[in-house]
């Protein structure tokens, strides 16, 4: 399968009064055509900043993409001019943002907001764009779509607004959809519906997906591959099955240990990850997870481990991953 997007050594920072915040620190990953990649990790680990950098939506200043390449179909999106990147956004790469309550313009109708991209990128007339907007709303399960085009965002529930956001993102049939925690602030039944919609549309349209979340339970049934991020680094990368069955980074193990288990045989309590993430202004010299790691060794304090192979298409950034593999307890979501 051909590679659609390849990110190489991406570095993004923010210049503040307190110093330079190193938000993304040499992140590399690839997305194949039709593949779903999950980016997981706790808040502040660099998930959203990574994809906003890919889309070149980082506010400059205070933000700055300090280095790296973002190759989309072989073209470096960090090197093209503003007009060219605008032709890619919403057309070939689309994004569903985190908060459906604030992502839509409150003073424009839903129909106007969906039609805008169709007229801009596909050259449709207003009548054509309106007809296509109805089809898109029906595609994402909005009832009485023809009658809802002239409604405003406040007339929709949170779940319906998120469906509208997905319809807008899919309006130009993108090759890559980026979903930035699209189920945040929605109740669990609506979350499940949104996940099912994206899975169905991915199959029907053949697009690739990057799904960002801190919820491993959501990503378990969605992603083909998972990248675990921490302090601006990718610290483990493997297939969905491998991450849940054979995690070898202590942080990944900690994330899995915080998920409630439904099988009766496993009675262990949830295990929190003690401590706090490192200060991204004063980055540690060694492994960023050192202070919170129960498998740490002396070397970890002075040397930050690179990603290395720990199995078939399984990479991990840990000096002691083999020790983790031997000593860990029950893992995975059953």
N, C-alpha and C positions, 0 to 999 in steps of 0.2 A: 504494500500500500504506500502511495506517495506521501511525502512529508508536505504538509500544508503551511505550517508555521514553525519556525525554528528561532528560539531566543538564545543568544549567546552572551554570556558574561554580562548580563544587564545590571547596571548600578545606578541607583537613584538616591538623591539626597535632598535634604531641605535645610536651608540656611535660616537659622533663628537667632534671636538675641542671646540665647544660652549656648549656642554653638551649632555645629553641623550635625543634623540627624541623619545617620546612615540607615535609610529605610530598606533599601534593597542592595544586597552585597554580593554581586557576581552570580546572579541566578541564570541557570541554563536549563532549557527544556524544549521538547518538540511535540507537536500535535500532528498526527496523520489525518488524512482525509477520512471523514466519517467517524473519527474516534472521539470518545468523551474522556477528557482529562480532568481529574479532581485536584484542586489546590486546597489543602486543609491545614489548619493550625489555629492557635488562639488569636484573639484580637491583638493587632499591632505587630504581627509577624511579617507583614509585607505582601500578603496575598493581593489585596486590592490595589496597592501601589504598583505592583508588578504588571497587572493587566492595564491599569490606567497609563502606565508608561508605554505599553505595547500600542495603545490607541493614541498616544501622545496627547493625553488629557491632563497631564500634570500641570498645575498652575505655576507659571514661571514669571517672576519670582513668587514665592520663596523656593519652589522646587527646581530641581535641575537633574536631567538625565545625564549622569556623569560619564557613562561609557557603555559599550556593548553594541550588539546588533540585534535587530528584529527583522528576520527574513520571512516575508510572506510571499509565497510562490517565487522565491528567489530574489525578491526585491527588498532592500533594506528600508523599512518604514521610518527609521530614524534619520535617514539621509535625504528623503524626498522633501519637496517644498510644501508649503501650507495648502496650496490648492490641490495638490495630488493626494495628500493625506485626507483631506475632506471628501475626496471622491471615493476613498476606501471606507471611511467611517459610515456606518449605516447602510452601506451598499454591499461590500464584500465581507466586512467584519461588522457585526452588530453587537450591541451590549444592552443587557437588562440590568438596571441599577438596583441598589440595595433596598431603597425605601420607596414603595409604591405610593405612599402618602405625599411625598414631596417631589417625585420625579416628573410628574406631569404638570404642565402649565395651567394654573387654576383659572385663567381668564380666557382660555381658548377651548373650543369644543373638542371632543374626542375625535370627531371626523376631520377637523382641521389639522390636528396634530399627526394623525396617521397619513393623511393625504400629502402632507408637506414633503416627506421623503419620496413618495411615488412621483410627484411632479418634478422634484429636483433631480433625482438619480435616474428615473426611467422615462422622463419626458412626457408623462401622461397629462391629458387635459383634466380639468376639474371634474368633469362628468365621469371620465374613466377612473380617476383616482377614487372618487366617491364609491363607485361600484366595486372596485377592488377592496376598499376599506370594509365594506359590508361582508365580503367573502372572508377577509382576515378575521373579523370579529366572530363570524360563525365558526371558523377554524379553531379558535381558542375557546369556544363554548359560551359565548355571550348570547343569551336568549334575546329574541326580537331585535336582532342587530340593526335592521333598517331604521328602527325607531330610536336607537340609542346614539346614533352618530351626532345628533345635535345637542346631546347632553354634555354637561360639564363634569370634570373629575369629581367634584364633591357629591355628585348624584350617584356615584358608584361606591360599593363597599371596597375594603382593602384588597380582598381576593380578586374582585372584578377589575380593579385598577391594575393589579399585577398581570392579569390576562391581557388587558389593553397594552401594557408595556411590552409583553411578548409579541402581540400582534404587530406593534410598531417595529420591533426588532426584526421580525420576519418579513416585513413588507416588501423588501427587495430581494428576497430569497438569498440571504447571505451564505457564504461558504463556511463561515465560522461564527458561532454565537457564543458570546461571553456572558455568563450569568453570575453576577456578583451578589451572593447570598440572597437570591430572589425570594426565599421563603421566610426571611426574617420578619418578625412582627405579625406573622399570620398564624392562626391556630392550626393544630396538627391536621385536621381534616382538609383544610384548604391547602396546607403544605403538600399533602399527598396528591391532591388534584393538580397542583402546579407541576410537580415532578412528573406525573403521568402525562401531562400535556407536552412537556419538553421531550420526554422519551418517545412519544408517538410522533411528534413533528420531526424529530431527528430521523426516525425510520422513514417517514414519508418523503422528506426533503433531501436526505442523505448528507446533511451538514455535519461538521465537527462542532464539538461543544467544549468549552472550558467552564467548569462549575466550581465556584468558590464557596467554601463553607467552613464553619468550625464544628459542624455536626457530622460525625462519622457515620451515624445511623442513616442520614439522608444519602450520603455518597455511596454507601455499601451496595445499594441496588441500582446505581446509576452509572458509575464511572468504569471505564476499561482499565485506565491506569490512574495512580494516585501519586502526587508529589506532596510530601509533608514539609511544611516550612516552619522555621523558627528563627527569630531575630534577623530576618532579611536573607536567610540562607535556605536552600533546599537541602534538608538533612537526610531524607530518605525518599527513594523513588522506586516503585515496583508496580506490578499488576494489582488490580483490586484484590484478587484472591490471595496473592502473596503477602500483601500488606496485613490483611486480617489473620492469615494463618501463620505467617512467619516474620513478624516484625523484629528487626535487629537493632534499631536505635532506641536508647532508653526513653527518649521523648515520645516516640511513637507508641512504645509500650505503655507509657504513662497515659496517653490519650485513650488508648483502648481500655485501660484499667478504670477509667472514669465513666465508662458506658454501662448502664444497667443491663444485667444478663437475665434472660427469660427462662433459661433452662433450669430445672429444679436441682440438677446434680451439683450446680455450682452455687455455693452459699456464701462466698466471700463478699465482704463489704466493698463498696466503691473506694478506690484508692486515689486520693488527690495527689497532684504534683506539688510538692512543697516549694516555697520560695517564690520569687518573682523573675520575670525575664530581665535580661541585662539592659542597662541604660544605653540607648542607641547613639547617644552623643559620645559617651566614654566607652567605646566598644572594648571588650576584653581581648587580650593578646591571644589567648588559647581558645578552646571550644566554648561557644556562647552558652552552652547548657551546663557547663562545669559545676556551677554553684548548686544546681538542683539535682545533680546526677548521683545515683547510688552506686554506679559502676565506675566512677571516675578513678583515674590513676594520675600519678605525678606528671606524666607527659601531657595530659589533657590541659593543664593549667598554662602551658607555655606554647603549645602548637595547636592550631586549628586544623582538624583533619579534613582532607579533601574527599570528594565522593570517590568511592572505590567499589568494584564489583563484589557483591556478596551472594550472587546466584545468577540465574538466567534473567537478564534484563532487570536486575535488582541491584540498585546502588545505595550505598549508605556512607554518611560522613561521621565515622566513629572509630577511634583507635581500638576500642575494646568490643566490637560488635560480636565477635566469636564467643567472648565471655558472657555477653548478654544472652546469646542464643542458648548457651548451656544452662544458665542459672535462672532464667525467667520461669514464671509459673504459667497457669492456664491463660491463654489469650484468645482473642477473636470474638466475633459476633455469631452466635449459633442460631 
